[in-house]
Amino acid sequence: GYSPVLTAMRPWADSHADALHRFLAATSDGFRLAVEQPEEAARLLAETAQHPTLADRDFVEQSQLLASDYYLNGGRWGYMRRDVWNTFVNWLIRHDFIINRDGDKVQQLNVDTLFTNQFLEGTPAPAH
């Protein structure tokens, strides 16, 4: 699976493609920093978020060290694969979690309509 997942409505994404691309490039830079410099990423998170759950600096750093290995998929942040989506959607269908607007169970879904990597083109891969 994927975590986190960022979503956007297709019409908005198409009409704001440049802004979306810049946002995803900046987000990719943040994940790249988290992978390449997990201690610095933990420090920045704790200092900028200033949330009570992030007060234990050692815990935040250790968590970041463990989590940073999971940020990449095939060496790239954010890229999605059809086979992963297909597996997930098939699981949802098998367990009757998807219904249409009329309340009928969906038996088939084209996963190619659910994701795109087009706005990630040109984002750098981490050196990790």
N, C-alpha and C positions, 0 to 999 in steps of 0.2 A: 504494500500500500504506500500511500504518500502522506506525509505530514511535514509541515503544514501545507494546506492547499489554499491558493489564492483564487478567487473567482471574480468574474466580470461578465456583465451582459454583453452578448455578441454585438448588438448595434452600437453600444457605447464604445466597446473596444475598437471596433472598426473606425468609428469617427474620431477617436482619440488615440490612434495607433502610436504616434510619436511620444506622447506623454506616457502611455503605458509601457512602451519600450524603455524609456528613460527610468521609469519607476522600477521595472524589473532588473535593469542593469544595476541600479543602486542597491536593490535588494540582494542581487547576486554578489555585489562587492561586500556587503555585510556578511553574507554566509561564507564568502571566501576568507574574510578576516577571521571569522569564527573557527574555520578549519585550520588556517595557517598560524593563527595566534590565539589559541583558546583562552589563555590567561588574560590577555588584553581585552578580548571580547567579553569575558566575565566581568572584568573591572568596569568597562563601559556600560554594560547592562545594569549593573548594580548602581552605578553613579547616576545614570540618566533616568532610569525607571523610578528610583527612590521608593520602591514598594516594600512594605514590611516583610514580605516573604523572601526578599533578596538581601536582608540585613546580615545574614551569616555568609560573609565573604568566602570562607573556605568551602562551604557547601556549594555556593554558586560556581566557584572555580572548578571543583571536582565534578560537578554536574556537567559543566561545559566541556571539560576534558573527555568525559564519557560520551556525551551527545554529539560532539563535533564530527565523529566518524560516520554518523548517520545522515549528515546533511547532503551528501552527494549521491547521485544515482548514475552509475557508470562514469564517474568523474566530473559530472556537470550538475550544477544545482538547477532544479526546476524542470528539467526535461522529463516529459512523461512518455511512457511506452504504451502502445496499443494492447499488448498482451496483459499488462497489469490491469488496465481498465477493463478489459474483456473478462478477466478472472473475477474482478470485483462485481461487475454488473451481472454476470452469470450467477454469482452467489446471491445477490439481491433478488434476482428473478426466482431462483430456486426456493427462496424463503418467503416469497410473496410480499416483498417490501416495496415493490414499485407498482403503482396503479396510475391509470390515465385520468383525465379530467372527469370522466363519467363514473369513476370508481371501479372500473374493470382492471383485473390483474394484467400487467404487461408481461407478455410471453417472449418478446424479442425486442432488442434495442440496438441501434447502430452506435457503437461506442465512439466512432469517429466524429460524431456530432457533440461529444461531451468535453473534448479537450483540444488544445492546440499548442504547438511549440513555436508558432510563427513569431510571436512577440519576444521570444528569447534569442532569436538569431542575432549573432554578434556579441552575445554576452560572454565574457572571458571565462575560461575554465580555471579552477584553482590550481596552484602549483603543487599542491599536496599529493 
